[in-house]
Amino acid sequence: MNLASIIDAHPADHSALISRNKVTTYGELRDQVAALRGGLVGLGLEPGDRVAIACGTNWYFVASYLATLGAGLVAVPLNPSAPAPELMKYLQVTGARVLVAGPAANHSVGGLDHTELPDLEHVVATAGVVFEGERSLDDLLAADPVPLVERGDDDIAALMFTSGTAGSPKAAVLTHGNLRANLEQMQAHLGRRQEPGDIALCVLPLFHIFGLNVVLGLSLYTGSTVLLVERFDPQSALEAVQKHKVTIISGPPTMWAAWANLPGADPRAFESVRLAASGAAKLPVEIAQLVEDRFGLVLKEGYGLTETSPVVATATGTNAPRGSVGSVLPGIEVRLVDADGEDVLVGDSGEIWVRGPNVFKGYWNDPDATAQALTSDGWLRTGDVAVVDDDGFLFLVDRAKDIIIVSGFNVYPAEVENVLIEHPAVEACAVVGVPHPYTGEAVKAFVVLREGISAEEDDIIAWCSERLARYKCPDKVMFVDELPKGVAGKVLRRALR
């Protein structure tokens, strides 16, 4: 079954999307997506070809995503605000033939070197902005509709960028079966069920798996309505919740912290909300308590990864104690293992291993990274460490990997270090995560300068900002004479932290 068919069975007059103050019904969305499928096919695309989508949290993304899947193509959601060098790297890795670019991506797209992108044949612009020699989304929407292309469970639906095990970003291969399985698993979890009458707030970027499948995917699967918000502002988002009588809100801890600390917030702002969930990063207990104290809203935490499509466990609908990510979704197996791959005892910490139909098939064109992440019998080594209590509730305690989580987004030290080391003044560098009161963690760089060459902290940060998305850039740069290393010569990040 093609995942794009999740919109087909719902009443034509029921609201599917609210985007930029415009309501799109399921009937309208089906017609738009069918026409856009025809437009993509008219570009000469064939099943399996990659379509990059660099759009904000809006109708443009949703229509492009569903049309891409429906035509049997592979969606590659990308950060529309990523600098041109980063955007180009992702296009090169995936070999995308088409890039759908929203207004937020205009600057970056203008900076692409097309001579370095031999596979990229078309840039499709949204909102009437057309790049020279290219097409607009309106052109594609004027095409004759074409039917869905049948897809099997193992056919690729999306390539989602994450880290893999080596640190640099890799494209996780998620199939139609992976994504649909997680929708079914979430619906089967006690107390997590979403209904057609629900209105879900989506302030998450749709190039992030949390926004893509947990909020957008599940809402369209269940026939409920998605309120799409492109930029999160605590006050205006709170007003939108009240105006539209939102019933479901999912987001990272930073979103909840912003609301919990918002001066003058209406204590009845969340009266319509029946389900509040936090994910993408560890939820501080004090934030959950503050949300409940200020708004009377019980906030539950969940756990997942891009490679698991993404949800593995959730406390929603359970009596899990605060601080727990809850119980494992139906249809998913979880083990906690020690360094030798043996199961640990209840109460002892171990690395989380996951197996199930929602677990990805590997990293795009990277068999080595895939072999490091997946065992021969299908277990995903997550790199996260947890304990389980006598009631079966999971508690995250650590990360085995050096990953940094900034506002719910994964930052991999190796990627930042690869950019830093290209600076002409940098001899050596290392990057770690440090606590931050708002974003959870922040990126801190330790830099050794080349002899006889000077550089300012602002110079180093500016260098990174031209090549990396903002959340990946160091907030602080420390200049040091040398980096601490172990006997094998490896930098000791723990010592730096």
C-alpha positions in Angstrom: 0.0 0.0 0.0 1.3 3.4 -1.0 1.6 5.5 2.2 0.1 8.5 0.4 -3.3 6.7 0.4 -3.8 7.5 4.0 -5.8 10.6 3.0 -8.1 8.7 0.7 -10.8 7.3 3.0 -11.8 10.4 4.9 -14.9 12.5 4.3 -14.3 15.0 1.5 -15.7 18.0 3.5 -13.7 17.3 6.6 -10.8 19.7 7.3 -7.4 18.2 6.7 -5.0 21.2 7.0 -5.1 24.7 8.4 -2.1 26.6 6.8 -1.6 30.3 6.5 -5.2 30.9 7.7 -6.6 28.7 4.9 -8.5 25.5 5.4 -7.9 22.6 3.0 -10.4 19.8 3.2 -9.6 16.2 2.5 -11.4 16.3 -0.8 -9.5 19.4 -1.9 -6.2 17.9 -0.7 -6.8 14.7 -2.7 -7.5 16.7 -5.9 -4.4 18.9 -5.4 -2.2 15.9 -4.7 -3.4 14.0 -7.7 -2.7 16.9 -10.0 0.7 17.5 -8.5 1.5 13.8 -9.0 0.8 14.3 -12.6 3.0 17.4 -12.7 5.9 15.4 -11.2 5.4 12.5 -13.6 5.3 15.1 -16.4 8.9 16.1 -15.5 10.0 12.7 -16.6 10.4 11.2 -13.1 10.1 7.5 -12.5 9.4 5.4 -9.4 12.5 5.4 -7.1 13.7 8.8 -8.2 14.4 11.2 -5.4 12.6 14.5 -4.8 14.1 16.9 -2.3 11.5 19.1 -0.4 12.9 22.2 1.2 9.7 23.8 2.5 8.5 25.1 5.8 5.7 23.7 8.0 3.0 24.6 5.5 0.6 23.3 2.8 3.4 23.4 0.2 5.4 20.7 2.0 2.3 18.5 2.7 1.1 18.5 -0.9 4.7 18.0 -2.3 5.3 15.1 0.2 2.1 13.3 -0.6 2.4 13.8 -4.3 6.0 12.5 -4.2 5.1 9.3 -2.4 2.0 8.8 -4.5 4.0 8.9 -7.7 6.2 6.2 -6.4 9.1 8.6 -5.9 11.3 9.0 -2.8 10.9 12.1 -0.6 14.0 13.8 0.8 12.8 16.4 3.3 15.4 19.1 3.9 15.8 22.1 6.1 14.8 25.1 4.0 17.0 27.5 6.0 20.1 25.3 5.6 23.0 27.2 4.0 23.8 26.5 0.4 26.9 24.3 1.1 24.9 22.0 3.5 21.9 21.9 1.1 24.2 21.0 -1.8 25.8 18.2 0.3 22.4 16.6 0.9 21.4 16.8 -2.7 24.7 15.2 -3.8 24.3 12.3 -1.3 20.8 11.5 -2.4 21.1 12.2 -6.1 17.8 14.1 -6.1 16.5 14.9 -9.6 14.1 17.5 -8.4 14.1 20.1 -5.6 10.9 21.7 -4.4 11.9 25.0 -2.8 9.8 27.0 -0.5 10.3 30.8 0.0 12.6 30.1 3.0 15.0 28.2 0.8 15.3 30.9 -1.9 18.6 32.3 -0.7 20.2 28.9 -0.3 19.0 27.7 -3.7 20.4 30.8 -5.3 23.8 29.8 -3.9 23.8 26.3 -5.3 26.6 25.3 -7.7 24.7 23.4 -10.3 27.9 22.1 -11.9 28.4 20.1 -8.7 24.8 18.7 -8.9 24.7 16.6 -12.1 21.6 14.7 -11.0 19.5 17.8 -10.2 17.3 18.5 -13.3 14.6 20.8 -11.9 14.0 23.3 -9.2 10.3 23.8 -8.5 9.5 27.0 -6.8 6.5 27.7 -4.5 4.4 30.8 -3.9 4.9 32.2 -7.4 8.7 32.6 -7.0 10.3 31.0 -10.1 14.0 30.5 -10.6 15.4 31.2 -14.0 14.6 28.4 -16.4 12.6 26.5 -13.9 9.0 25.6 -13.0 6.6 26.9 -10.4 4.4 24.6 -8.3 1.4 26.2 -9.9 2.6 24.9 -13.3 2.7 21.4 -11.8 -0.7 21.7 -10.2 -2.2 22.5 -13.6 -1.2 19.0 -14.9 -3.8 16.2 -15.5 -4.2 14.0 -12.4 -2.6 10.6 -12.4 -3.4 7.6 -10.1 -1.4 6.4 -7.2 1.6 4.1 -8.0 1.3 0.9 -6.0 4.1 0.4 -3.6 5.2 -2.6 -1.4 6.2 -2.5 2.3 9.9 -2.6 1.3 9.8 0.2 -1.3 11.5 3.4 -0.1 9.2 6.3 0.9 11.7 8.8 2.4 15.4 9.5 3.1 15.7 11.3 6.4 19.0 12.7 7.4 20.4 11.6 10.7 23.8 10.5 11.9 24.3 6.8 11.7 27.1 5.6 14.0 30.1 7.4 12.6 29.0 10.9 13.4 28.5 12.6 10.0 24.9 12.9 8.8 23.6 10.0 6.8 20.3 9.4 5.1 18.1 6.9 6.9 16.1 4.7 4.5 12.5 4.6 5.6 10.0 2.5 3.6 6.3 2.7 3.1 6.0 -0.2 5.5 8.2 1.4 8.2 6.2 4.6 8.3 2.8 3.0 8.2 3.8 0.4 10.8 4.6 3.2 13.3 1.3 4.9 12.6 -0.5 1.6 13.4 1.7 1.1 16.5 0.9 4.5 17.9 -2.8 4.0 17.3 -2.7 0.6 19.1 -1.0 2.0 22.2 -3.4 2.3 25.1 -4.4 6.0 25.6 -2.5 7.3 22.5 -5.4 6.9 20.0 -6.1 9.9 17.8 -9.6 10.5 16.4 -11.1 12.2 13.4 -12.4 15.0 15.5 -9.0 15.9 16.9 -7.1 19.1 15.9 -3.3 18.6 16.2 -0.9 21.5 16.5 2.2 21.2 14.3 4.9 23.7 15.1 7.7 21.1 14.4 9.7 21.3 11.1 8.5 18.6 8.7 12.0 17.7 7.7 12.2 16.2 11.2 10.7 12.7 11.6 8.8 13.8 14.8 6.9 16.4 12.8 6.7 14.3 9.6 5.2 11.1 11.0 4.1 11.6 14.6 2.1 14.9 14.0 1.5 15.1 10.2 1.4 11.4 9.3 -0.7 10.3 12.3 -3.2 13.1 11.8 -3.7 12.4 8.1 -3.9 8.6 8.9 -6.7 9.1 11.4 -8.6 11.8 9.4 -8.0 14.5 12.0 -7.0 18.1 11.3 -3.5 19.5 11.4 -2.9 23.2 12.3 0.4 24.0 10.6 2.5 26.8 12.2 5.7 27.8 10.3 7.4 29.8 13.0 7.0 29.1 16.7 6.3 32.2 18.9 5.0 31.2 22.3 2.3 33.9 22.6 0.9 33.6 19.1 1.0 29.8 19.2 -0.9 29.9 22.5 -3.5 32.1 20.9 -3.8 29.7 18.0 -4.4 26.8 20.4 -7.3 28.7 21.9 -8.7 30.0 18.6 -8.8 26.6 16.9 -9.6 24.6 20.0 -6.5 22.4 19.6 -6.9 18.9 21.2 -3.4 17.4 20.6 0.0 19.0 21.1 3.3 17.3 20.6 6.7 19.0 20.6 10.2 19.2 22.1 10.9 20.3 25.7 12.0 23.8 24.5 8.5 24.4 23.2 7.0 23.4 26.6 9.6 25.4 28.5 8.8 28.5 26.5 5.1 28.2 27.4 5.8 27.3 31.0 7.8 30.5 31.4 5.7 32.8 29.3 4.7 35.9 31.3 1.0 36.6 31.6 0.0 33.3 29.9 -3.7 32.5 30.3 -4.0 29.6 32.7 -6.9 28.3 30.7 -5.1 28.4 27.4 -4.9 24.6 27.1 -8.5 23.8 28.2 -9.3 22.1 24.9 -6.1 19.9 24.9 -6.6 16.3 25.8 -3.2 14.9 24.9 0.1 16.7 25.5 3.4 15.0 24.6 7.1 15.8 24.7 9.8 14.2 22.6 13.0 14.6 20.5 15.0 15.3 23.7 15.0 14.6 27.4 12.1 16.4 29.2 13.3 18.1 32.4 11.0 17.0 35.3 10.7 20.6 36.5 9.3 21.7 33.1 6.6 19.0 33.2 5.7 20.1 36.7 5.6 23.8 35.8 3.3 23.1 32.9 1.0 21.2 35.1 1.1 23.8 37.9 0.4 26.8 35.5 -2.0 25.2 33.1 -3.4 22.0 34.7 -2.0 20.1 31.7 -0.4 16.7 32.3 2.6 16.4 30.0 3.8 13.0 29.1 7.2 12.0 27.5 8.1 9.6 24.7 11.2 8.2 23.1 12.1 7.4 19.5 14.7 7.8 16.7 14.6 8.7 13.1 15.7 5.1 12.4 12.5 3.8 14.1 10.0 6.0 12.2 10.2 7.3 15.0 8.3 6.3 18.2 9.5 3.4 20.3 7.9 4.1 23.7 5.5 6.7 25.2 4.2 7.5 28.7 0.9 8.8 27.2 -2.1 6.9 28.5 0.0 5.1 31.2 0.6 5.7 34.9 4.3 5.9 34.2 6.1 8.0 36.9 7.4 11.4 35.8 10.8 11.1 34.3 9.9 7.9 32.4 9.4 7.6 28.7 6.7 5.0 29.4 6.1 1.7 27.8 7.1 0.2 24.5 4.5 0.4 21.6 2.7 -2.8 20.6 4.6 -4.7 17.8 8.0 -3.4 18.9 10.6 -5.5 20.7 13.1 -3.8 23.0 16.2 -5.2 24.8 18.6 -3.6 27.2 22.0 -5.1 26.6 25.5 -4.8 28.1 28.8 -4.2 26.3 28.9 -7.9 25.3 25.4 -7.8 23.8 23.9 -9.8 26.7 20.6 -8.8 28.3 21.0 -6.9 31.6 19.0 -7.5 34.8 15.9 -5.4 35.6 17.1 -2.3 37.3 20.5 -2.3 35.6 21.4 0.1 32.8 21.9 -1.2 29.2 22.0 0.1 25.7 18.6 0.1 24.0 18.2 -2.3 21.1 15.0 -2.1 19.0 13.4 -4.5 16.5 10.2 -4.3 14.6 8.5 -3.4 11.3 9.1 0.3 12.0 12.9 -0.1 12.1 14.6 1.3 9.0 16.4 -0.7 6.3 19.8 1.0 6.7 21.6 4.1 5.5 21.5 5.2 1.9 24.5 3.8 0.0 26.4 3.2 3.2 26.7 -0.5 4.0 29.4 0.0 6.6 27.3 2.4 8.7 24.3 0.1 8.2 26.3 -2.9 9.5 27.3 -0.9 12.6 23.8 0.1 13.3 21.9 -3.1 12.6 22.6 -6.7 13.8 22.3 -9.6 11.4 19.0 -10.5 13.0 17.5 -7.0 12.7 18.2 -5.4 16.0 18.9 -1.6 15.9 21.7 -0.6 18.3 20.4 2.9 19.3 23.4 4.1 21.4 21.0 5.2 24.1 21.3 3.8 27.6 18.2 3.1 29.8 16.9 1.2 32.7 13.5 -0.5 33.1 11.6 -0.7 36.4 9.5 -3.6 37.7 6.4 -2.3 35.9 8.1 -2.3 32.5 8.6 1.5 32.3 11.7 2.8 30.6 13.9 5.6 32.0 16.7 7.1 29.8 19.9 7.6 31.7 22.6 8.4 29.1 23.8 8.3 25.6 26.5 6.0 24.4 27.1 8.2 21.4 28.6 11.8 21.4 25.4 13.2 19.9 24.4 16.7 21.0 20.7 17.5 21.1 19.9 21.2 20.6 16.2 22.1 20.8 15.3 18.5 19.8 17.6 18.4 16.8 20.6 16.0 16.6 24.0 17.6 16.2 26.9 15.3 15.5 30.3 16.6 16.6 32.1 15.2 13.6 30.0 17.2 11.2 30.8 20.5 13.0 34.5 19.5 13.4 34.8 18.8 9.7 33.7 22.4 9.0 35.9 23.9 11.7 39.0 22.2 10.5 38.6 23.7 7.1 39.1 27.2 8.6 42.6 28.4 7.6 43.5 29.3 11.1 42.4 26.0 12.8 45.0 23.4 13.5 42.8 21.0 15.6 39.4 21.1 17.1 36.8 19.2 19.1 33.1 19.8 19.7 31.0 18.8 22.7 27.6 19.5 24.1 27.1 21.6 27.2 23.9 22.3 29.2 21.8 25.2 28.1 18.8 26.6 30.1 16.6 27.0 27.0 17.8 24.6 24.2 18.7 21.7 26.5 22.2 21.6 25.2 24.4 24.0 23.2 27.4 23.3 20.9 30.8 24.3 22.3 34.0 24.1 20.3 37.5 23.8 21.5 40.0 25.1 18.9 43.8 24.9 18.6 45.1 27.7 16.2 47.9 27.2 13.7 51.2 28.7 14.8 51.5 32.3 13.8 47.8 32.7 12.8 45.2 34.4 14.9 41.4 34.3 14.8 38.6 35.7 16.8 35.7 33.7 18.3 33.2 35.6 16.1 35.2 34.7 13.0 35.0 31.0 13.8 31.3 31.1 14.6 30.6 33.1 11.4 32.6 30.6 9.3 30.3 27.8 10.7 27.1 29.8 10.1 27.9 30.1 6.4 28.2 26.3 6.1 25.9 24.8 8.7 22.3 25.2 9.9 22.1 27.6 12.8 21.4 25.0 15.5 24.6 23.1 14.6 26.8 26.2 15.0 28.9 26.6 18.2 27.5 29.1 20.7 30.9 29.3 22.3 34.5 28.8 21.1 37.3 28.2 23.5 40.9 28.6 22.2 43.2 26.1 23.8 46.9 25.1 23.4 46.1 21.4 22.9 43.3 18.9 23.1 43.3 16.1 25.7 43.9 12.7 24.2 44.0 9.1 25.3 46.8 6.7 24.8 45.6 5.8 21.3 45.5 9.4 20.3 41.8 9.8 20.4 40.4 13.1 21.7 38.8 12.7 25.1 35.5 14.5 24.8 34.5 13.5 28.3 37.5 15.5 29.6 36.4 18.5 27.6 32.9 18.3 28.9 
